[in-house]
Every structure is written in structure tokens, then in C-alpha cells.
Amino acid sequence: MHASLLSQIKNHPRFFFLSIAVHVILLVIVTVSLSDHSSPKLPVTKKVDTVKAVVIDASVVKQEIQKIKQAEEKKKNQKVAQQQKLDRQAKKAREQRKKEEKRLADLKLKEKKRKQDLAKKEKSERDKKKKELAKLKQQQEELVNKRKAEQKKLADIEKKRKAAEAEAKKKKLAAEAEAKKQKLAAEANARRKEQEAEMRQQMLAEERRMAKQSAANQKLLAQYVYQIQRKVEINWNAPASMTKGWACEVLVEQNRFGEVLNVQMKKCTGSEAFKSTVERAVRKASPLPEAPNNDIFEKKLNFVFRPEV
């Protein structure tokens, strides 16, 4: 109640002070009336006038109160109108806020959907990239394996090529060696035939020369050469590859006592081994048989060694 009274005083201060003034005036009037017990000295007309004046004041107060009430009513109406306006504004603000909240909610929903779509898109792109990377890795592995297979294939081909080249080279070398061997054999055979022909020519020449000598000296010379040949043959050891028909023309340098000073192998139809055995045999045969006379003796004696095998 006190709170309501205070609220009324606060809201209508003018009316409150006016009411207090009226009450004070009435209180003063009543006090004066009660305190005066003697007959009034003033004329009756004046008393009536006083009462009339009081009545006039109450009317004024009433009018004033009416004005205050009207003012209060007007103020109340204004306040109601203001409140209604504020309510309308509040309602509009609430509606605007609801619209804004709805707009923000829509924006938030759109943002959420955008983020979801973006996340979904990013996930899709990540999955796509992951698949592409996996595919690329698989392709790289396949390429590496294919390259290794090709390298192995090329290595096998190169190995076979080298083996074929080595085999061909081996065959070529063998063929060249065989051809060279055959060529050397043919050349040796040709040389042997040429040497044999030359030896035959020399022997014919020697025979013709000996035929010109006296029969006695020819006989002695033949015997002397034969003795030398026999002694050489006694000291001769045939090589393992000895073939019938081989012969060597030998030039022996000796002194008067038959000591061999030097041996020169001029022409041989046999091998080098045969040639070496003949030279050793001549040197081992020193001293050679003595010549029958000075006419037969020759410091450089030429004879043909042809063993009988």
C-alpha cells in the first residue's frame, strides 16, 4: 500500500502538493473556529463573506483537482498511447528480431550446409586424390616392373648376343687357325718340294762334277763321303716324327785331322727337329774319318745326309 502511495506521489507530485495545501487550509479554518469561543465581534456579513471565501477556494481547489485529473488522464492516455506505441515498436522489434533470428538461423543453416557440402566436397576430393595417387602408384609400380622386365629381357638378349659373338669369334678364330695351319702346311709342303727339287738339282750337279773327275778319285771320294755319312748316322738319333725320305744338305768345316770346326745346315726336307738331330749327329761324329789323300780332303765338305729308315 505504501509502495502504491509512493508510486502515486511520484507519478502525480503536483496533485499531491495541491492536496496538502487544501488540507492545510481546512485545518487552519477548523482550528480558528474551535479556538474562538467568544461572540464574534465582526459583523455577520463579514463572517458570511469569510465562509464564502472558503467556499470559493474549495471550488478553485476542485477545479484545480479536476484539471489535475484531466491532466493526469491525459497523461495516462498519453502514457497508454506511448506504451501502445512502445508495444508496437517492441512487437515490431520482436518481429524484426525474429526475422533477423530466422535470417541468421537460415544463414547459419546455409553456412552449416555450405560447410557440410565443403567438407563433403573436400572428402570427395581427398578420396579422389587418394584413388588417383593409388592408381598413379600402381602405374609407377607397373612401369618399374615393366622396365625391370625389359631390362632383364635386354640383358638376356645382350648375353645371348655376346655368347653368339663369342661363339662366332671362336669359330672364326678356329677357322682362321685351321686356314693358317693349312696355309702353313701348304707353304711347308711347297718349300719342301722346292727344297727337294733344289737338292735334286744340286745332287745332279754334284754327280756331273764327280763324273768329270778321275774314276779313282771319284771312287775314293765316294767312299770317303760314305764313311762320313755312316759315322754321322751312327751318332744320329731319329726324332719321333721321323718320316722316310727326309734329307739334309750339310756343309762341314774341318781341319786336317777331321775335327769339326763348324756345321752349317743348308737345306732340309724334314722338320726342324730332324734338322737339329742331324746337326748334333755331325758334331758328335767329330773327328770325322780321315781323307785317303790330299786331293780328296776338303776343308769345307758338302754332303747330303739321308738316313735309311
C-alpha positions in Angstrom: 0.0 0.0 0.0 2.8 2.4 1.0 4.6 1.4 -2.2 1.4 2.2 -4.2 1.1 5.6 -2.4 4.7 6.5 -3.0 4.2 5.4 -6.7 1.2 7.8 -6.9 3.1 10.6 -5.3 6.0 10.1 -7.6 3.8 9.9 -10.7 1.5 12.9 -9.6 3.6 15.4 -7.5 1.5 18.4 -8.4 -1.7 16.8 -7.3 -0.1 15.7 -4.1 1.2 19.1 -3.1 -2.1 20.7 -4.0 -4.0 18.2 -1.9 -1.7 19.0 1.1 -2.3 22.7 0.6 -6.1 22.2 0.7 -5.9 20.1 3.8 -3.7 22.7 5.5 -6.2 25.5 4.7 -9.1 23.4 6.0 -7.1 22.6 9.1 -6.4 26.2 9.8 -10.0 27.1 9.3 -11.2 24.4 11.7 -8.6 25.4 14.3 -9.6 29.0 14.2 -13.2 28.2 14.5 -12.6 26.0 17.5 -10.3 28.3 19.3 -12.7 31.4 19.2 -15.4 30.8 22.0 -16.5 34.5 22.3 -19.0 36.0 20.1 -17.6 37.3 17.0 -17.0 40.9 17.1 -17.1 41.3 13.4 -20.3 41.9 11.6 -22.2 38.9 10.4 -21.8 39.9 6.9 -18.1 39.7 7.2 -18.4 36.1 8.7 -20.5 35.1 5.8 -18.0 36.6 3.5 -15.3 34.5 5.1 -17.2 31.4 4.7 -17.9 32.3 1.1 -14.3 32.9 0.5 -13.6 29.5 1.8 -16.2 28.0 -0.5 -14.7 29.8 -3.4 -11.3 28.4 -2.5 -12.7 24.9 -2.4 -14.2 25.3 -5.8 -11.0 26.5 -7.1 -9.4 23.5 -5.5 -12.0 21.3 -7.1 -11.4 22.9 -10.4 -7.8 22.5 -9.9 -8.3 19.0 -8.9 -10.4 18.4 -12.0 -7.7 20.0 -14.1 -5.2 17.8 -12.4 -7.3 14.7 -13.0 -7.8 15.7 -16.6 -4.1 16.3 -16.9 -3.5 13.0 -15.3 -6.0 11.4 -17.5 -4.4 13.0 -20.5 -1.0 12.0 -19.3 -2.3 8.5 -18.6 -3.8 8.3 -22.1 -0.5 9.7 -23.5 1.3 7.1 -21.4 -1.1 4.4 -22.7 -0.6 5.6 -26.2 3.2 5.8 -25.6 3.0 2.3 -24.1 1.0 1.1 -27.1 3.5 2.7 -29.4 6.3 1.1 -27.4 4.4 -2.2 -27.5 4.0 -1.8 -31.3 7.7 -0.9 -31.6 8.6 -3.8 -29.3 6.3 -6.1 -31.3 7.9 -4.8 -34.5 11.3 -5.2 -32.9 10.4 -8.7 -31.9 9.1 -9.4 -35.3 12.3 -7.9 -36.8 14.4 -9.8 -34.3 12.5 -13.0 -35.2 13.1 -12.2 -38.9 16.7 -11.5 -38.1 17.0 -14.6 -36.0 15.3 -16.5 -38.8 17.7 -14.9 -41.3 20.6 -15.7 -39.0 19.3 -19.2 -38.5 18.9 -19.6 -42.3 22.4 -18.2 -42.7 23.7 -20.5 -40.0 21.9 -23.4 -41.7 23.2 -22.3 -45.1 26.7 -21.9 -43.6 26.3 -25.3 -41.9 25.1 -26.8 -45.2 27.9 -25.0 -47.0 30.5 -26.4 -44.6 28.9 -29.8 -44.8 29.0 -29.6 -48.6 32.5 -28.2 -48.5 33.6 -31.0 -46.1 31.8 -33.5 -48.3 33.5 -32.0 -51.4 36.9 -31.9 -49.7 36.4 -35.5 -48.6 35.3 -36.4 -52.1 38.4 -34.6 -53.5 40.6 -36.3 -50.9 39.2 -39.7 -51.8 39.6 -38.9 -55.4 43.2 -37.7 -54.9 43.8 -40.8 -52.8 42.4 -43.0 -55.5 44.4 -41.1 -58.1 47.6 -41.4 -56.0 46.9 -45.1 -55.5 46.3 -45.5 -59.2 49.5 -43.5 -60.0 51.5 -45.6 -57.5 50.2 -48.7 -59.1 51.0 -47.4 -62.6 54.5 -46.5 -61.3 55.0 -49.9 -59.9 53.8 -51.5 -63.1 56.1 -49.2 -65.0 59.0 -50.1 -62.8 58.2 -53.8 -63.1 57.8 -53.4 -66.9 61.1 -51.6 -67.0 62.8 -54.3 -64.9 61.3 -57.0 -67.2 62.5 -55.0 -70.3 66.0 -54.6 -68.7 66.1 -58.3 -68.0 65.0 -59.1 -71.5 67.6 -56.7 -72.9 70.2 -58.2 -70.6 69.3 -61.7 -71.8 69.4 -60.6 -75.4 72.8 -58.9 -74.8 74.0 -62.0 -73.1 72.9 -64.2 -76.0 74.4 -61.7 -78.4 77.7 -61.7 -76.6 77.6 -65.5 -76.4 76.8 -65.7 -80.2 79.6 -63.2 -80.9 82.0 -65.2 -78.7 80.9 -68.4 -80.5 81.2 -66.8 -83.9 84.6 -65.3 -82.9 85.7 -68.7 -81.6 84.6 -70.4 -84.8 86.2 -67.6 -86.8 89.5 -68.0 -84.9 89.3 -71.7 -85.2 88.6 -71.3 -89.0 91.5 -68.8 -89.3 93.8 -71.1 -87.3 92.8 -74.0 -89.4 93.2 -71.9 -92.6 96.6 -70.7 -91.3 97.6 -74.2 -90.4 96.6 -75.4 -93.8 98.4 -72.5 -95.3 101.5 -73.1 -93.3 101.3 -76.8 -94.2 100.8 -75.9 -97.8 103.7 -73.5 -97.7 105.9 -76.0 -95.8 104.9 -78.6 -98.4 105.7 -76.2 -101.2 109.0 -75.3 -99.5 109.8 -79.0 -99.0 109.1 -79.7 -102.7 111.1 -76.8 -103.7 114.0 -77.9 -101.4 113.8 -81.4 -102.7 113.9 -80.1 -106.3 116.8 -77.9 -105.5 118.6 -80.8 -103.7 118.0 -83.0 -106.7 119.4 -80.3 -108.9 122.5 -80.0 -106.7 122.9 -83.7 -106.5 122.7 -83.9 -110.2 125.2 -81.1 -110.4 127.5 -82.9 -107.9 127.2 -86.1 -109.8 128.1 -84.3 -113.0 131.0 -82.7 -111.3 132.2 -86.0 -109.9 131.8 -87.7 -113.2 134.4 -85.3 -114.6 136.9 -86.4 -112.0 139.1 -89.4 -112.4 137.4 -92.7 -111.8 139.9 -93.4 -108.9 139.3 -90.2 -107.1 135.6 -90.4 -107.6 135.7 -93.8 -106.1 137.8 -92.7 -103.2 135.7 -89.5 -102.7 132.5 -91.6 -102.7 134.0 -94.0 -100.1 135.2 -91.0 -98.0 131.8 -89.3 -98.1 130.1 -92.6 -97.4 132.3 -93.1 -94.3 131.4 -89.6 -93.0 127.7 -90.3 -93.6 127.9 -93.6 -91.8 129.7 -92.1 -88.8 127.1 -89.3 -88.7 124.3 -91.8 -88.9 125.8 -93.8 -86.1 125.7 -90.7 -83.9 122.3 -89.7 -85.1 119.1 -90.3 -83.1 115.9 -90.2 -85.2 113.1 -87.8 -83.9 109.8 -89.2 -83.0 108.1 -87.7 -86.0 110.6 -89.1 -88.5 109.3 -89.8 -92.0 111.0 -91.8 -94.7 112.7 -89.7 -97.4 113.8 -86.8 -95.3 117.3 -85.5 -96.0 119.6 -82.5 -95.2 122.4 -80.9 -97.1 125.2 -80.3 -94.7 128.3 -78.1 -95.0 131.0 -79.2 -92.6 134.1 -77.1 -91.9 137.0 -79.3 -90.6 140.7 -79.2 -90.1 143.3 -81.7 -91.5 142.7 -84.1 -88.6 139.0 -84.3 -89.2 137.9 -82.2 -86.2 134.7 -80.4 -86.9 135.1 -76.7 -86.6 131.6 -75.6 -87.8 128.4 -77.1 -89.1 126.0 -75.4 -91.4 122.6 -76.8 -92.3 121.8 -75.6 -95.7 118.7 -77.3 -96.9 116.4 -79.9 -95.2 113.3 -81.5 -96.4 112.3 -82.6 -92.9 111.1 -80.9 -89.8 113.1 -78.6 -87.6 113.5 -81.5 -85.1 115.0 -83.6 -87.8 117.4 -80.7 -88.8 118.5 -80.3 -85.2 119.2 -84.1 -84.8 121.3 -84.1 -87.9 123.4 -81.1 -86.8 124.0 -82.7 -83.4 125.0 -86.0 -85.0 127.6 -84.2 -87.2 129.1 -82.5 -84.2 129.2 -85.8 -82.3 130.9 -87.5 -85.2 134.0 -85.3 -84.8 136.7 -86.2 -85.6 135.5 -87.3 -89.0 137.1 -90.2 -90.9 140.5 -89.3 -92.4 140.7 -88.5 -96.1 142.6 -91.0 -98.2 144.8 -88.3 -99.7 145.2 -84.6 -100.0 143.3 -84.5 -103.3 140.2 -85.9 -101.6 140.4 -83.8 -98.4 138.3 -80.7 -98.4 138.3 -78.2 -95.6 134.7 -77.4 -96.4 133.0 -80.6 -97.2 129.5 -80.7 -98.6 127.4 -83.9 -98.4 123.8 -85.0 -98.2 122.6 -86.8 -95.1 119.7 -89.2 -96.0 119.2 -91.8 -93.3 117.7 -95.2 -94.1 114.6 -95.7 -92.0 
